[in-house]
Each structure stands twice: as structure tokens, then as C-alpha cells.
Amino acid sequence: MVSAEEARKAIATITDAGSGKALVDLGWIKELRLQEQRVVFQLALPGFAQSQRDRIATEARKLLTQLDGIKEVQIELAPATQSGPIGAAGHGQVQPKQAIPGVNQVIAVSSGKGGVGKSTVAVNLACALAQQGHRVGLLDADIYGPNAPTMLGVAGETPGVSGEGDSQILTPISCCGLVMVSMGLLINPDQPVIWRGPMLNGIIRQFLYQVAWGTLDFLVVDLPPGTGDAQLSLAQAVPISGVVVVTTPQQVALQDARRGLAMFRQMGVSILGIVENMSWFIPPDQPDRQYPIFGNGGGGTLAAEAQVPLLAQIPLELPIQQGGDGGNPISLAQPSSAAAQAFAALARQVALVCSDYMP
């Protein structure tokens, strides 16, 4: 009959897909013990690693049942944990807002519906702020559809992990003059994230507080579309300087943008202004022409209704798509283009509006 130590050595080869470190060394496998022909252990995954649970369980059962005399493996799942007061409140509970050490301003980029180019705006806003000399981080909080790694050209990279157990800290990826973290860096490209609200709440808090952000002037948070758990988690967790609401000119986008704007106002979060994306199309062979293919004036109408600034109108250009798919945002790839100039003006506007919050 094998010993508990032999069983522990057998599963020491199972590693975290992100950091490559052994789960035993990370403190994710705990309290391993033998009960006759059964191995029992506790699997204590942090929020950002919950998507690996099934894979880890399958590997552990395969390795342990190959040992002499082991017929069964029982895995006890511990709840996802955070350190200290960060995880003190569960889903739906409100706790005092906690600033992120070293982070001066938190800027959320939100939209009422998908498909309006919110992530494009968030990525290029972050890049433009960095180009203008600010220290910038980008938190991709779109957990179910994380696109920022592809848009920044780092989809194949993985954040480092330091510490053990509940005190683990992620090291953000440095790229394009900023630092960033995303769920897309922690899972396989074709792997869905199938989580309910409490788990999503936990991973967003970990991205806020258990990442080595360093000293930042701005942390830009790319939120998922809608008015759900991610928006609530962010607004309840951290002091936000304000929200940039992204819309396109057509009415169906404006309707959802109004709902998103109203949600943040009900939660006491300032609205920095409106960004109208895809305001007009500029043909690559006719740079002086503008075609308002999604209508006219929607962003201005919403800004007037809400009594907030219209921060920018971003034209639709082919290099925006090429830069986003190719990992080279237009703000960096073609800084003289109309869209890049609009993003640069947006960054200056955001920095100016946020200067009222600077300590």
C-alpha cells in the first residue's frame, strides 16, 4: 500500500497552466490523506484558476489510481479565496471601497451593448495615455470575452505568479508602453468561461488587488457590455474616477447606452463623458470622404441628454480592424491616421477631466 507522501509525489507533476508551477508548491492541493484504498485531498483554487478545475481533477485521478492499492480519488473543492478584507463580502454584499495601492485613477470603459467597439476604445485609450507620458495599466474585465490580449499582441503570453495559497500575486504583462492583465492570458484560446456571479466577482477583485500593478497614473478597466455582475463588482470594490460610455450613432446602441449610463449614476459613479465610435467610415482610397453609415449625431444627442461631454467621435477606418486583429493598435501603428488622432484627443480629454481628482 502506498503512503500519503508517495501519493503527494505522484500529483506533484500537475502544474498550473498559467505559471507552469506545481500545484503542490502553489498550495492549491491541501490536506492529502489516505483512507484505505482512497486518496482524499482538498483542491483550493484561486478565482483566476477556477477554469482549470476539471482538467486538474482528471489528471489527479489518472495519476493516483495508477498507484498500487488506490481504487478511488475523492476531491474536496474549497471555495475560491482572496486575501484579507478583499474577499470579505460575498456576491451581492457591499463593503467599504478599497483603493488599489499605487494606482491614482481608475477609469472604466463601458457600453450598454456588445459590438460597439468598447474594447477597441479601451485599448487605444490606454495606449494613447501611455504615449502622452502617463503610467498606464489595462485591466480586461470582460471575463467571458477577453479580447485585449489579441488586440495588444500578447495572446501567447502568461502572467507570472508569486507567493503561495491565498497570498498569490499576478505579474501583469508589459506591452505597448503599459501593463495589462486579462482572463484571456490564463485560459486556452478556445476555452469558455462558464461562471456564475460569485466567481466572476472574485476574479475581478483579484485582478484589482492581487496584481502587482506598481505605480500607475491610470488604470483603464475594459468592462463587458451590459449592466451585470462585473459592473457591480467594480463599482462596489474600488473608488472609480469616472466612466467613459461608448456607443455608436444608431438608436439601438443609444438605448442600451442610456441604461448603462443610468446604472452608474444610480451607483454614484461619475460619468466622464460619451465616446461615439464608428461615427463615419473613411474609405482607404478616399481619405477625404466621410460616410456616416450608422447615422448621425447619436453620441451628441446622448451627451446632451445626460449633460455630460461628448469626449470624442472615432471614425471607422480599415487600419483599426487590421491593428486590432494583428496586435498593433492603430494609436501605435498609424499615429497620424484620423482614428489615432481622435484617440489621442480622447486621452487628453480624459486626463483633463480626471485632473480634478488628482491628489
N, C-alpha and C positions, 0 to 999 in steps of 0.2 A: 504494500500500500504506500502511495506517495505521501510526502509530507506537505504541510502548508507552504514551506519555503520552496519546495520543488514546483508547486503549483504557481507560486508567485513568479518564479523564474520563467515558467512556460509562457506566461502572458506578458512578460517584460518586453517582448518583441512588438507588442501592439503600440503604435505611435499615433500621435495627433497629426491629422492630415495637413494642418496649417504649419506648425512649427517643426514637425519631424521628431519631436521629443517623445520619449516613452511615457505612456500614461501613468505608469507606476511612479516615475520620477516627478511627474507633474502633480501627483497627489489626487488624480482623478479616480484611481482604483483604491478602495479603502476596505479595511476590516475583512480581509480574506481569511476564511476558515474552512475546515473540513467537517462534514457531518456524515460519517460513514462513507458511502460511495458518492457523495455530493460535495461539490465545491460551491461555497456561498461567498459572494463579495458585494460590496456596495459601489455603484458607479455614480460618481459625483461630478457631473459635467457642468462647467460654467455655461452661461447663456449662449455665448458665441459658438460653442461646440455642440450644442444640442442636436444639430443636424447630422452629426456623426454617430448618434446613439445606436442605430440599427446595425451599422457596419461594425462597430466595436463589439456589440453583443454577439454577432455572428462569428467574428474572429475568435473571441474568447471561448465560446462554446466549442468551436472546432479544435482549438489548441488543447483545452483542458480535457475533453473527452478522449483525446489520444493517450492520456496518461494512464498508467496501469491502475485498474480498480475504480476509475472515475466513470460513473454512468450518467450523471446528471449535473447540470450547472444552474445555479439559481442566482439571478442578478437582481439586487435591490436597487431601485432607482431613487437617488436622493434628489431633492428639488434643486433647481439652478440657484446658485448663490452669488451674492456680491459681498464686498467687504464693508464693514462698519454700517453707518447710517444710510448708505446709498440704497440698499435694498430693504430698508426698514418698513416701508409701506408696500403693500401688495397692490395688485391691479385694482384700480378704481378708488384707491385711498390717496388722500392728499397729505403731503408732508411739506415742511418748510423748504423753499427753494435753496439749492446749494450751488454756489458759483464753482466754476472749474478753475482750479489753481493755475495761474499763469495766463489764462485766457481773458482778454479785456472785453471783447464784444462777441456776442453770439447773434448771428444773422440767419434767420430761417428763410428758405425759398420754398414757396408753397403754390399749389394750384388746386382749383376745385375739381378738375378732371384730368385724365391722362391724355397724352398726345399733343399737348400744347407747347412742348419743348422746355419744360421746367428744369430737367437735368442739364440740358444744353445751357440754359441761362445760369444755373448754379455753378457749373464747371467753368464757364467763361468769365463769370463774375469773380470767382476765386482767382483765376489766372490773371485777370486784369488788375485786381487789387494787389497781387504779388508783384506784377510788373511795375506798379506805381510805388513800390518800395515798402509795402506793408508785409508783416509776417502773418502768413495765412495758413489756416487748416481747412480741410474739407471733410465733413462727416456725411457719408452717404447713408442716410436713414431710410432709404427706400428698400426695406429689408426683403420684400417679395420680388422686387425688380431692380436689383442693383446694377446700374449701367456705368457708374463713374469710373470703375477700373478700365473698361474698354475705351471710354472717351479720353482717358488720360494715358493710355498706352501701357498700363501696368497689370493687365488681367492675369498674367502668368506669375506675378509676384505674391509673396506671402509675408504678412507682418511677423516680426519676431515676438516671442513670448518670454517674459522673465518672471521670476517668482514662482511660487507653488500654491496650489489649492485656491483658496478664496482671495488671495492677495496677488494673483497674477496680473501683469500689466502687458498690454499690447504695445509694440513699437510701430508707429504709423509708417507708411511708405512715403519716401521723399521723391517728388517728381514735379516737373513743370514749375519749379520755384516755390512749391508748397508741400505740405504734408497731408496725407489723407488716409482714411480707413473706411472700409466698406465690407458688408457681408459677402459681396462678390469675391473678396480675397480669401475667404475662409471656407468656401464650398466649391464643388466642381461646377464647371460652366453650365451643365445640363441638369443640375440638381435643384429641385424645387424646395422652397422653404415653406413647410406646412405647419404653421404655428398658430396657436390661439393668442389672445391678447396678453395674458400674463407673461408669456415667454418673450413676446415682442417688446413689452415694457422692460423686461430685464436686459435684453441685448442693447437697447437704446441707452439705458443707464450705464451699462458697461462701456459703450462707445464714448459716452460723455466723460466718465470719471475713471475708467481703468485703461486709458490710453495715455501714453507719455507724450502729450501734446507739446510740452515745453512752453515757451513764452510766445504768445500769439497776440497780434492786434485784432484779428478777426478769425472766428470760426464760422464758416459758412456751412449750414446744415441743409442738405437736399432732402426734403420731406417727400413721402409718397403722395400721390393725388388723393383728394377727398378730405374727410373730416373725422378720421378714426383714431385708433389707439396710438399711432405714432405721434400725431399732433398733440394729443392729450398728454402723453408721456413727456414730450419735450417741454410743453408749456408748464407742466406741473413740477418738473425736475429742476430747471435751470433758469436764472434770470435771462430773458431774451431782450436784446436792444430793440428789435423790431422784426417785422415780416415783410418780405418782398412777395407780392402776389402776382403770379404770371398768368396771362390769359392770351388768347388770340382774338381777333376782332369780331368773330361771328357770335351770334346771340346764344347758341348752345353752350359756348365756352363761358360767356359772361354770366349766364345763370348760375353755373356751378362756382365760378369765381366769387360771386356775391355771397354764396353760402359759406365758402371758406373764410372770406374776409369777416363775415358776421361772427363766425365761431371764435376767431382770435380776439375780436373785440369783446365778446362775452366773457372771455377768459382774462381780460385785462392786458392783452399783449398789443403793443403799438404796431400800427401799420405804417411802414416806411414809405410805401407807395406802390404803384402799379407798373408792371412791365408788360407792354403789348408786344408779343412775339409774332413773327411771320406777318408783319404789318403790310408788306408788299413784296412781290417777287422781282428780283433783278436778274434778267437773263445774262448768262455769261458772255454772250456775243454782243449785248447791247447794254453796257453798264450804266448808261444814262436814262434808261427806261425803268419805270416802276409800274407793276401790275398788282393792284390790291385784290388778289384772288380770294381772300377770305372776308372781304368787306372793308368798310372804312370806319374809323373813329370809335370802335368799341372800347378800347383801352381808355381813351379820353373821357368817354361817357361814364365809365365805371369810376374813374378817378374823381370826376366832378360830383357824382352821386355820393361817394364816400368822403368827399372833401379831403382827399389826400393827393400828393403829387403824382403826375404821370412821369415816372422816372426815365423811361426810355421806350422807343419804338425800334424794334430789331427787325431789319429786313431779312427776307428769306433768300439765301444765296447757296449755290451748289457747294462751295467750299465748306459751309457749315456741316453739311452731311458728310462730306469727304473727311473733314478733320475729326468729326465725332466717331466715325467708324474706324478711322485709321489711327486713333490715339494721339492726334496732334490738334488740339483745339484751335479754332480759327483765330482766337486772340493772340496766339503764339505763331501759328503757321503763316497767317497773312495779316499782319497788324495794320496794313494800310487799307484793307478792304472796308466796305461800308459797314458790315456787321461788326467787325473788330473795333472800328471806331465807335460804334454805338455801345458796345460792351465797355469800352474804356470810359466813355461818358457816364455810363451807368455806375461803374465803380467809383468814379469821382463824386457822383451824386450821393451814393450810399455812404461813402466816407464822410461827406459833408454833413449829411443828416445825422449820422452817428456821432459826429464831433460833439453834439450836445450831451452825449452820455459819457464822454471821455473823462476819467478821473483827473 
